Structures are given as C-alpha cells and as structure tokens.
Amino acid sequence: MSDALAQPAEAGSSAPPKPNAVVAVLALAGIVVSLMQTLVIPIVPELPKLLHAEPSDTAWAVTATLLAASVATPVVGRLGDMFGKRRMLLLSIVLLVSGSLVCGLADSLVPMIVGRALQGLAAAVVPLGISIMRDALPSDRLAGSTALMSASLGVGGALGLPAAAFIADNWNWHILFWVSAALGAVAFVLVLLIVPESDVRAGGRFDLVGSLGLSAGLVSLLLTVSKGGDWGWTSGTTLGLGAAAVVILLAWGWWELRSPQPLVDLRTTAKPQVLFTNLASIALGVSMFAMSLVLPQLLQLPEQTGYGLGKSMLTVGLVLAPQGLVMMAMSAVSAAVTKAKGPKVTLMIGALIVAAGYVLNIVLMSEVWHLVLVSCVIGAGIGFTYGALPALIMGAVDPTQTGAANSLNTLMRSLGTSFASALAGVILAQMTTDFGGTALPSENGFKVVMVIGAGAALLAFAVATLIPRQRHTTPQPPADGPTRPTEVGAKA
C-alpha cells in the first residue's frame, strides 16, 4: 500500500478539538437528507387532489428526487474532492433547504417537482460526510464514525415515515416541507460552526463533458427503469431511452478512459476491491428495497384479503421506526467487527442477516409484531453492510478520490433500488387477486418479492467473498506527533 494510502489525511488532518461533535453533526446532516426519501410517502395518494394534476404527473414528485440524486451524487462527490468536501456539503444543504421552501410554497405541480428536484440534489451529503471523517478523525474513531454516518441513510428514512404521517394526518401538508427546511437550516449552522474543512484536495480541472455524459446516461437509464411500467416496457419511449442510456454510457466510458482528469477514475473503479464492493452494493440495493415495498403494503391492505392487516400509514411508520434505531445500534457492532476481522467479513455477515430476515418474513407475515421483528432483523443486517461499504471503498482509493468513490458507491445502491422497484412492480402487477372488482397484489406475489430480496442478499454475500484479502495496517505514530489517521479496515 502506498504511503499516501497509509496516511491519507496527512495534510490538514489533525484531530478536531471535538471529534464527538463533528461525528454527531455529520450524522445529523445525513439523517436530515435521508428524511427526504420518506417525506412525501404519506401524501402521495393525495397529491393529484392537492396539486390539481393527474396521478401520472404527480408521480414526478418522487421521480424528480431520484433523478436529481443520481446526477448530483457522483458530480458533487468529485467537486468535493477538488474544491473542498465541507464546502460542497454546505452547498448541498443549501439546496435541500431551498427545495423545501419551494415545496412549502407550492400549490401546483411544477413548483413541487422543482422543489423535490432541489431536495434530491442534496443526496451527496452522506458520502461527503464519510469522506470528511476520513480526513478529520483519528484512525481509532474512523470505523465507528463512518458506520454511523452510513447508517444515517436508513435511520432518517425509517424515523421520518411515522413523523411525516403524523404531520400529514394532523396539519396542513405544507408543514412537512417547512419542518424539513428548518431541520436543514439547523444542520447548515452546525456544520458551519463545528465541522472542519480538509486540506486534502485533488485539484485539477473539472470534467464537464464527463459530468454531462454521466448525467444524461443515468437519467435515461433511470427513466427507463422507473417509468417503463407506466409507459409500457415495449413502448417506443421506453426502448428508445434504454438504447440511449446504453449508447451514452458507453461513449461516456470511452471519454473517461481517455480524459487526463476524469470525473470517475474508471481504472480505480476497476480495482477488484472497489469493483466487487460496488457490485455487492447494487445487490444490496435490490434487497433493501424489497422490504420497503412489501411491509407497508402488507400492513395497509384490507384484512378481508386474508393477508393484509388493514393498518393506517401512521401505524406503518411506527412499525418500521424501530428498524432505524436498530441500524444505529448495529453501526457500533459493525465497527467492532470491522476492527477485529475487516470490512469484508462485516459485509458478508450483514448480507446473511438480511437474507435471514426475508426468509423469516416468508413464514411470519400475519401479525404486526411479525413485521416489527422482520424489519428489525433486516435493519440489523443493513446496519452491518452500510458500515462495511465505505471502509472497503476507502481502503482501496487515494485520499484525494474518497468523495467521488464514496459517492459512486452510494449511487450503486440507488441503482439497485431502482431496478428492484421496476422488477417488484412487474411481479406484483402480474400476481394479483380480485378484491371486490379491484386487482390487488396477491400473497404469493409478496412472497416472490421476499424470495428475490433474500436471493439478492445472498448474491451480495457471494460477491463479497470475491473481494481480495489485503494486508491489515495499523496506526503508526509519526516521530513528531500523535498518530495520524491510517487506513481503516484494510484487512479483509
């Protein structure tokens, strides 16, 4: 391992005076951003009436956030490496607050879509926060801190659903966005006051052509996957966008391999540790989405179906909320396993726990407590995997590439989630049961999706076994001062 990797934060990386405060503030920022995932779920059925638009059009309030996040995550990660991770973190939070204010004032479709897109542009906060931790924290704090930061993605989503449902049931729906704006403003002030900027910079010139190419390719791909079911999988629009995505991404790859300062260093991405970690992340993204799709529907479908539990959206949120707490608790356990055995082992354990949760769900799905138990088991597995992924990525890339590399890994999980959404949508649309003249997803349809979730987790386990074993490095105190941060989790 190179000296640069062994001591990634040599420049400007002295331990901050209050590392606990830095970790807490960055985790809070991650939770605030992840709240955007579930913010509109309680009001999605009401959006056509609230915005005076067709249901097919109001669906863009969700799709716009997904597309904006996919574009922003790798681009902002690279900009953070070049011009300052804290600077780009603050800009991301500003975009979140701006989007929340636009949505809070919206009474029609267009401003709502614009506001939701601005919220999606803040998606790089978590990978940026992880990269800041690598540069700023002592090595003995890094594993646990990055695990907690990574887990904030799921924590915010799980805790946000019951809070959003409660607000939507009791107050005007605009309050959802005023609250998110206030939380974003608090996070901005805390980051500004407490989080240090790193001197670790990549420098160079920004790859504008590469960023435009990747953005166009990702938007085409995600539109194909997320809207193909609505447009028809064999429609000209779907097939045309799918073909465009393939052509654009191939051309983008050709450009990146020849660019002296690429947006994404594909040669680094092709390193076995990075490649297999990203492939495992896609599989985990597929697996994780299955739970967020199946459990809410099982809870809300009428009891008369024989398998639905007939609960409200608020109850759904309360059932899923403990999962967020379990994920937060497991981040500490994940860090301990990573320190002892390496992040590869942690990732494998987490994938097996997720798979076990889905198997449990197949046989336990008839009571509310069954679903609480299942969500907590799967949440424990997610807590393990989310903690291991950034450690594996940072163990293989130069310190000047951590923002881009972590952001790309986050994007891989999002791509897996998008593919899972499309696949599950097809399955549940085909495997239905008649309920009073209405076609509802059948019990067997849900079980098939659970089997896919378990299979995807096992695939992630299998891919993780291919991650190469690396020599474990330990902190070595320099002659002139305290121990500087060294590579965490190099042992696999």
N, C-alpha and C positions, 0 to 999 in steps of 0.2 A: 504493500500500500504506500502511496506517495506521501511525502512529508506534508503536502497540502491537505491531504485527507486525514492524516493522523492528527493534525492540529488545525481544524477547519476555521476556527474563529480567531486566528492569531491577531488579525487587525481589528482593533476596536471591540474586542470581545471580553473585556474584563467583566467580572461578575457584577451585575447591577446591585445597588445598595439594598433593594428589597425584592429579591427574586420571587418570593411568595406572591407579592403584589403584582409583579409582571405576569406570572402564570395565571393568577385569578382574573386579571383584566383581559388578557388574551382569550381565556376560556369564555369569559362573559361575552366578548365580541363574537366568538364563534357561535354561542348559543343564540344570540340575538339574530344573527344572519340565518341560522338554521330554522328559526321560527317562521321565516318566510315560506318554508316548504308546506306548512300546515295552516297558514294564516287564513286562506280563503276556503279551505275544505268545508267548513260548516255552512258557508253561504253559496257554494257552487250551485245547488239546486234552485236557489232564489235569484241568481244573477240575471237570468233573462227578464224577470219582472223588475228587478232593481235598476237595470241598465237599459231597459226598453229595447231589447235586442233578441235575436234568435239564439236558441241554445247552441247551435253550431258555431255562432260567432263569439258568444261569451266564453266558450272553451279556450279561446285565445288568451284569456286572463291567466290561465295556467300554462299554456304552451309558450307564451311570450317569456315567462320567467325561465323556463327550461332552456329555450334557445339563447337568451341573453347570457345565462350562466355558462353554457357550453362555449360560447365565444370568449367571454371575459376571463374565464379561469386560466387557460394557458397564456393568454396575452398579458394579463395583469401580473401573473407569476413571473414572466420574463422581464417585464418592466420593473418589477420589484428587485430582481437580481441586478439590473442595470443602474437604476436610479435611487434605490432605497426601499426596503421592504416596509418599513414603518410609514413612509410617505404614501406608498400605494395602498397600504391598509387604511390609512385615514381617508384617502380618496374614495375607497370602496364604501366606507361607512357613510361618507357624504352622499354618495349615490343612493344608498339604501334609505337614508333619511329623506332625500329629495323624492324618491319614488313613493315613499309612504305618504308624504304630504300631497303629492299629486293624486294618489288614490283616495286620500281622506277628503279631497275636494271634489272628487269625480261623481257625476250623476249620469254619465253616458259611457258608451263602450270605449271610444278612442282614448280618452284620458286614463281610463282604467288600464288598458293594455300598455300605454306608455309608462304609467307608474309601475306596473308589475315588471316590465322590462328593466326599468331602472333598478328595482329591487334585485332582479336576477344578476345584474352587473356586479353586485357585491359578493358573489359566490366565492371569490378567491381569498376571502378573509381567513378561512381556516388553514389552507396551505401556506399562506403568507405568515400566519401566526406561528405555525410549526417551524418555518424557516428562521423566523426571528429568534425563536427559542434556541435553535442550534447555534446561532451566532452569539447569543447573550448569556446563556445559562452555563453554570459549571457542569462538567460531564456527569457528576453523580445525580444531578437533578433532571437530566435531559430525558431519560427513558420515561419516567413517570409523567413529566410535564407534557411531552408530545402525545403520550397516550390519552391524557385528559383532554388536550386540545382537539385531538382527532375524534374522541368520543362526543365532543360537544355537538357535532353534526347530528347525531342521533338523539342526544339529550334534549336539544331545543325542539326538534320535531315532535318528540314524544310528549314533552310537557306543554308544548304550545297548543296541541289539539284540544285538550279539555278547557284551557283558558280561553281559546278562541271561540269554542262552542258556548261557553258560559256568557261571554260578552255578546255574541250574536243573538243569544236567546233573550237577553235582558235589556240590551240597549241598542241604539242605532248602529247599524253595521259599520258606519264610518269610524266609530270608536276603535275598531280593530287597527286601523291604519294610524290613527293619532297615537295610540299606545306604542305601536312599533316605531313611529318617528321619535317618540320620547325616549324609548329604550336605546335607539340608535344614537341619539344626541348624548345620552349618558355615557355610552361606550366610547364615543368620539372624545369626549372630555377626558375620560380616564386614560385612554391610550395616549393622548397628547401630553398628559401630566406624568405618566408613570413608565410607559414603555420606551426604552432607549432605541435610537437608530443605530444600525450596524454599519461599520465601515467596510464590510465585505461587499464589494461591488464587482460586477462583471465588466462594466464599461462597454465600449464599442458602439456600434450603430444599430438602431432598432430595425428589424427585418419587416418592413411594412408590407412588401409583396407576400412574404410568408404568412403574416398575420391575416391579410385579406384572403389568401387562398385557403388557409385552415378554417377561417370563419365561414366562407362560402361552402366549403365541403361539409363542415359539421352541420350547418343549418339545413343543407339539402338532405343529409343523412337523417337527421333527427325529425325533419318534417315528414320524410318518407315513413319512418318508423312510427311516429306518434299520431300522424293523421291518415295513414294508409287505410286503417279500418273504416274511417268515415268516408274517405274518397273512393274506396274500393281498391283492393290490392292489385287488381289487374287494370285499373284505370290508366289513361294516358298520363295524368298528372303524377300519380304515384310512380309509375315506371320511369317517366322522364326525370323526375327528381332523383330517383335511385340511381339511374345511369349517370346523371350529372354528378352525384356525390362520388361515384367510383372514379370518373374521369378527373374531377377536380382534385381529389385526394392523391391520386397517382401523380398528377402533374405537380402538386404541392411537394410530395416526397422527392421527386426529381429535383425540384428547385432547392429544397432544404439540404440535400446531399451535396449540392454544388455551391451553396452560399457560404462565404467565409465567416459570417456571423449569423447563423440560422436562428429562427425563433425557437425551434426544438432541435436539439442536437440528436439526430436520429442514430448516430453511431454510439452515443452514450445510451440511448434508449434501447439499442440492440444488445447491450451487455446482458448476459444471462440473468444476473440478479435483478436488474431493472425490468427486463422483458418479462420474465416469469412472474414477478411481483405484479406488474400491470395486467397480465393475463388473468392471474388469480383475482385481481380486483374486479375485472369485468364479470367473472363468475360470481363473485360475492355480491355485486350489484344486482345481478339477476335474482340471487337467492333472497336478498334482503327485501326486494320489492314484493315478492310473493306474500310475505306476512302482512305488509301494509295494505295489500289489496284484499286478501282473504278475510282477515279477522274483522275489520269494520263491517264488511258485508254480512258475515255470519251473525254478527251482533244486531244488525239493523233489519234483516229480513223478517217477515212476519212469522210468528210462532206456528201458524197454521201450516206452514210448509213442511213442518216436521223436523227441520234442522236449523231454522232461523230462531233467534232469541228475542226479537221484537223490542230492541232497546233504542234509546234516543242517541243522538250524536254526542251529547254531553256524557252519557254513560260510556260510549265508545272511547272517548278521550280519557275518562277515568280508568278504564280497563287497561289502556295502553300506556298511561303515565308511569306506572312502576317500572316499565322497561327502561325509561330514561335514567331512573335512579340506579337500576342495576348496571347499566352501561357505565355510569360514572364510577360506581364502586369497583367494577371489574377493570377499569383502567389502571388502578393501582396494582391489582393482581397481575395484569398483563405486563406491567413494567417489571415486576419482580421476576416473572418467568423469563422475560427478555434478558434481564441482567444475568440470570443463572444459566439459561440454556440458549439464548439467542433468539432473535425475532422470527426466524424461520420456524422454530418449534412452536412459538406462541401463535403464529398464523395457522399452523396445522391444527393445534388444539382448538382454536376458535372455530375453524371451519367444521370440525367434527361436532362441536357443541351445537352449532347452527343446524346441521343436518339432523342431530338427535331431536332438536326442538320440533322440526317439521314432522318427523316420524311420530313424535308424541302427539302432535296436532291431529294426525290422521285418526288416532284412536280416542282422543279426548277433545271433543268439539261440541258437546251437548249442554254444557253449563258455563256460566260466566266465569267461575273460578278456573275452569279448564283453560279458558283463553287467557286469563291473567297469568297462569302458570306457564303456558306455552310462550307468551310474549316475553316473559322474564327469562326463560331458558334461551330463547333466540337472542334476546338482548345481551345476555352474558357472553354468548359467542361473538356477537358483533363488537362488544367491548374489547374482547381479546384481539380480534382481527384489526379493528381500527387502530389499536395501539401498536401493532406489529408493522403495518404497512409503511408508515413514514420512517420507521427505524431501518427497514430494509432499503428503502429508496435512498435515504441519506447516507447509508453505509456504502453506496456504490457510486455516488456522484461528487463532483468537486463542490466545495462550499459556494462558489460563485454561480452554481446551477441549481441550488436547492429550491428556490422559488418556482422556477419553471418545472423542475422534476416533480415536486410535490403537487403542483397544480395539475400536471398531466395525469398523475395517479388519481387525483380526485375526479378528473374528467372521465377516466376509465370506469370508475364506479358509476358515474352518472350514465354513461353509455350502456352499461349493463342493466341499469334500472329502466332505461328507455326501451331496450329490447325486451325485457321482461314484461313491461306494460303492454307492448304490442302482442306478444305471444299469449299472455294471460287473457287479453281481451278477445282474441280469436277463440281460445278454448272455451271461455265462459259464454261466448255468443253462440257457439255450436252445441254445447252440452247444457241444454235448458230443460226446464219443467214448466208445464202450464199451470198458472195460478190465477183462476178467475178470468181467463182470457188473456192474461199477461205472461209473457215468457220470462222466467227468472232463471238465473244460473242454478244448475242442479247441484245436489250434494256431491255427486261423483265428479262434477266439474271442478268443484273446490278441491277435492282430494287429488285430482290430477295436477292442479297447480301446486299443491303441497308437495307432491312427489317430485315435481320439477324443481321446487325450491330446495328439497333435500339433495337431489341429484346435482344441482349447481354448486351447493356447498361441498359435496364430495369431489366434484371436479376441481374446485378451488384447492382442496386438500391435495389432490393428485398433482396439480400444477406446482403447488408449494414444495412438494418433495423434489422437484427438479431444480429448485433454487440452489446454487452451488454453496458448498460449505466453505467458509472463509476463516482465516486466522483471526482469533479474538485479540483485540488490542485493549490495553488498559491504560488509564491515565498515567502519564509520566510527568512528574513535577519538573518544570524547567529550572535551570540553575539560578535564575534571577527572580523568581517569584512563585506565586501559588500555581497550582495545577490549572492548566488551560483545558477547555473542552476538547475531548478527543472523540473519536468515532464511537458511537453507541451501537451496540448490537452487531458488531462485525462478525461475531461468532454465529454460525448457522447450525 
